[in-house]
């Protein structure tokens, strides 16, 4: 009878430890995904700004703006 109660106690402890590990892993993955989402938004914002800047640096845009300015 003592062996079976020891086995039950050890299995209970194992289940509790595994449950804690699963909860910690889920929380870690959630935090990581939130941080990756923020990084992706920042990268998208930076790439949009770079696209706008390079659009203004293109010769066609530059010349058309100058010509429009001269015509007015």
Secondary structure, 3 states (H helix, E strand, C coil): CHHHHHHHHHHHHHHHHHHHHHHHHHHHHHHHHHHHHHHHHHHHHHHHHHHHHHHHHCHHHHHHHHHHHHHC
